[in-house]
């Protein structure tokens, strides 16, 4: 039975990585001309609706707005639910999908860095070494092929999305007595409500019903359902082992970008991937457990 439970947890974590990693090339392939704010709103809405479609959950917002949960929930929704998707979409639209996918490796060290600086969680030398390697890999992937200022700005946008998710992770870790599915639904819906008014009337916001449906589906699968599967894996494996399997997500996205978008595999890309893989491996080998995004 323990072996079966471990196998189920591993498969769920890899499925979450596959769903999340596939989002980068899909956004690059189908939504390059869509306004980032409008697309971010659709992705957030799809995330909430996707969770609601596959989970039976009580629609009670009460636990999320108690005195102790009000501020973390607001921070998670605004920063992780609204700001992060917009930055990610803009970065993906101005950079190769493979490069943008690899930059998603920054979320883990950013999460631990914030936990260390603001919540006094202990980190060791391994964390600093892993952070340095992932950062170096990020610099290499942002500057490869002499991409110029646009490539660098796109890299900063994706890194900014990872920073937003890192803040989101730490806010989520402070929530008490909240059902994960309930949280994911309301977070997605409220984030969409924040973004839609900002996107109305912007160039590229009118994308037709087919692309709207596709964006909702990407949000449902790559954000909402991926998140649920991730939590189900944590329940079977624990946060540490699940994070180890889920760390394959950026590399899944990079490989999918090469396969689907026909992007070249350059020495710079391989070097960046190697540096990041080594850095993430060192980060995961540390006993410190990252706060998970619920």
C-alpha positions in Angstrom: 0.0 0.0 0.0 2.7 2.6 0.8 4.4 1.8 -2.5 1.1 2.3 -4.4 0.5 5.6 -2.6 4.0 6.8 -3.5 3.5 5.8 -7.1 0.2 7.6 -7.2 1.8 10.7 -5.7 4.7 10.7 -8.1 2.3 10.3 -11.1 0.1 13.2 -9.8 3.1 15.5 -9.3 4.4 14.7 -12.8 1.0 15.3 -14.2 0.9 18.7 -12.5 4.3 19.5 -13.9 3.2 18.5 -17.4 0.0 20.6 -17.2 1.8 23.6 -15.8 4.8 23.3 -18.1 2.6 23.0 -21.2 1.1 26.4 -20.6 4.1 28.3 -21.8 4.3 27.0 -25.4 0.5 27.1 -25.7 0.4 30.8 -24.7 3.2 31.5 -27.1 1.6 29.6 -29.9 -2.0 30.7 -29.8 -2.2 34.0 -27.9 0.8 36.1 -29.0 -1.4 38.9 -30.3 -3.8 39.0 -27.3 -3.5 41.9 -24.8 -1.6 40.5 -21.7 -4.1 42.0 -19.2 -7.1 40.5 -21.0 -5.4 37.2 -21.4 -4.3 37.2 -17.8 -8.0 37.8 -16.8 -9.2 34.9 -18.9 -6.5 32.6 -17.5 -7.4 33.5 -13.9 -11.1 33.0 -14.7 -10.4 29.7 -16.3 -8.4 28.6 -13.3 -11.2 29.2 -10.9 -13.9 27.8 -13.2 -11.7 24.7 -13.9 -11.4 23.9 -10.2 -15.2 24.4 -9.7 -15.9 22.1 -12.6 -13.9 19.1 -11.3 -14.4 19.5 -7.5 -17.5 19.5 -5.3 -16.9 22.3 -2.9 -19.0 24.6 -0.7 -19.1 28.1 -2.1 -18.3 29.7 1.3 -16.0 32.8 1.3 -16.3 33.1 5.1 -13.1 31.2 6.0 -11.1 33.4 3.5 -12.1 36.7 5.0 -11.6 36.0 8.7 -9.3 38.4 10.5 -6.2 36.2 10.2 -6.8 35.2 6.6 -8.1 38.4 5.1 -4.7 40.0 4.3 -2.9 36.8 3.1 -5.9 36.0 0.8 -5.9 39.6 -0.6 -2.2 39.5 -1.2 -2.3 36.1 -2.8 -5.2 37.1 -5.1 -3.7 40.5 -6.1 -0.1 39.5 -6.5 -0.2 35.8 -7.5 -3.7 35.7 -9.1 -3.7 39.0 -11.0 -0.2 40.4 -11.4 1.7 37.2 -12.0 -0.3 36.0 -15.1 0.0 39.4 -16.8 3.7 39.6 -16.3 4.1 35.9 -17.5 2.0 36.4 -20.6 3.9 39.6 -21.6 7.3 38.0 -21.0 6.3 34.9 -23.0 5.1 37.0 -25.9 8.5 38.8 -26.1 10.9 35.9 -25.6 11.4 32.4 -26.9 9.1 29.9 -25.2 12.0 27.7 -24.2 13.8 30.6 -22.5 10.6 31.8 -20.7 9.9 28.3 -19.5 13.4 27.8 -18.0 13.1 31.1 -16.2 10.1 29.7 -14.2 12.8 27.9 -12.1 13.2 31.2 -10.2 10.0 30.6 -8.3 11.4 28.1 -5.9 14.5 30.2 -4.7 12.4 33.4 -4.6 9.9 31.6 -2.3 12.6 30.5 0.1 14.3 33.8 0.0 11.2 35.6 1.0 10.4 33.1 3.7 14.0 33.6 5.0 13.9 37.4 4.9 10.4 38.1 6.2 9.3 34.9 8.1 12.6 34.0 9.7 12.8 30.5 8.1 16.2 29.0 8.3 18.3 28.3 5.2 21.7 26.9 4.7 24.7 27.2 2.5 23.1 24.9 -0.1 20.3 27.3 -0.6 22.7 30.2 -1.4 24.7 27.9 -3.8 21.5 26.8 -5.5 20.2 30.3 -5.7 23.4 31.5 -7.3 23.3 28.7 -10.0 19.6 29.3 -10.9 20.3 33.1 -11.1 23.3 32.5 -13.3 21.3 30.2 -15.5 18.6 32.9 -15.7 21.1 35.5 -16.8 22.5 33.2 -19.5 19.0 32.3 -20.9 17.9 36.0 -20.9 21.0 37.2 -22.8 21.6 34.2 -25.2 21.7 34.9 -28.9 22.3 38.6 -28.2 18.6 39.2 -27.7 19.0 42.8 -26.8 16.9 45.0 -24.6 13.6 43.4 -25.5 14.8 40.0 -24.5 16.2 41.3 -21.2 12.9 43.1 -20.4 11.0 39.9 -21.2 13.3 38.0 -18.9 12.6 40.5 -16.1 8.8 40.1 -16.7 9.0 36.3 -16.3 11.2 36.7 -13.3 8.7 39.2 -11.9 5.9 36.7 -12.4 8.0 34.2 -10.4 8.6 36.8 -7.7 4.8 37.4 -7.5 4.2 33.7 -7.2 6.8 33.5 -4.5 5.0 36.2 -2.5 1.8 34.3 -3.3 3.3 31.1 -1.9 4.2 32.7 1.4 0.8 34.4 1.7 -0.8 31.1 1.1 1.3 29.4 3.8 -0.2 31.8 6.3 -3.9 30.8 5.6 -5.6 28.8 8.3 -8.6 26.5 8.0 -9.2 27.0 4.3 -10.0 24.2 1.8 -7.6 24.3 -1.1 -10.3 24.0 -3.8 -12.3 26.7 -2.2 -9.3 29.0 -2.1 -8.4 28.3 -5.7 -11.9 29.0 -7.0 -12.3 32.4 -5.2 -8.7 33.4 -5.9 -9.2 32.8 -9.7 -12.6 34.6 -9.8 -11.5 37.6 -7.8 -8.3 38.0 -9.8 -10.3 37.9 -13.0 -12.7 40.6 -11.6 -9.7 42.8 -10.9 -8.2 42.4 -14.4 -11.2 42.5 -16.7 -12.0 46.2 -16.1 -8.4 47.1 -16.8 -8.4 45.1 -20.1 -11.7 46.5 -21.5 -11.0 48.6 -24.6 -7.3 47.7 -24.9 -5.9 46.8 -28.3 -6.1 43.0 -28.7 -8.7 42.5 -26.0 -11.4 41.5 -28.5 -10.3 38.0 -29.5 -13.5 36.2 -30.4 -15.3 33.3 -28.8 -12.9 30.5 -30.0 -9.8 32.1 -28.6 -11.7 33.1 -25.4 -12.7 29.5 -24.9 -9.1 28.3 -25.6 -7.7 30.8 -23.0 -10.2 29.6 -20.4 -9.2 26.0 -21.1 -5.5 26.8 -20.8 -6.2 28.6 -17.5 -8.3 25.6 -16.3 -5.7 23.0 -17.1 -2.4 24.7 -16.7 -3.3 26.7 -13.6 -6.5 25.4 -11.8 -6.4 21.6 -12.4 -2.6 21.5 -12.2 -2.8 23.2 -8.8 -5.4 20.6 -7.6 -3.3 17.7 -8.8 -0.3 19.2 -7.1 -2.1 19.4 -3.8 -3.3 15.8 -4.2 0.3 14.8 -4.7 1.3 16.6 -1.5 -1.3 14.6 0.4 0.4 11.4 -0.7 4.1 12.3 -0.8 4.5 15.4 1.3 5.6 18.9 0.1 9.3 18.1 -0.2 9.0 15.0 -2.6 6.2 16.6 -4.5 8.4 19.7 -5.1 11.2 17.5 -6.4 8.9 16.0 -9.1 7.2 19.3 -9.9 10.6 20.9 -10.4 10.5 19.2 -13.9 7.8 21.7 -15.0 10.1 24.4 -16.4 12.1 21.8 -18.3 8.8 20.2 -19.7 7.9 23.7 -20.9 11.2 24.3 -22.5 11.2 20.9 -24.3 7.6 21.5 -25.4 8.6 24.9 -26.8 11.4 23.3 -28.8 9.1 20.5 -30.1 5.9 22.5 -30.7 7.3 25.9 -31.7 10.4 24.6 -33.6 12.7 26.8 -31.5 16.4 25.9 -31.9 18.4 24.1 -29.2 21.4 26.5 -28.7 24.5 26.0 -26.6 23.4 28.9 -24.4 20.0 27.2 -23.8 21.6 23.9 -22.9 24.1 25.7 -20.6 21.3 27.6 -18.9 19.2 24.4 -18.5 22.2 22.6 -16.9 22.9 25.4 -14.5 19.3 25.6 -13.4 18.9 21.9 -13.1 21.9 21.7 -10.9 20.7 24.7 -8.8 17.2 23.3 -8.4 18.6 19.9 -7.4 20.8 21.6 -4.7 17.8 23.6 -3.5 15.6 20.5 -3.2 18.4 18.6 -1.4 18.2 21.0 1.5 16.1 19.9 4.4 14.2 23.2 4.3 10.7 22.6 2.8 9.3 25.3 0.5 5.9 26.7 1.4 3.5 25.2 -1.2 1.0 27.2 -3.3 -2.5 25.9 -2.3 
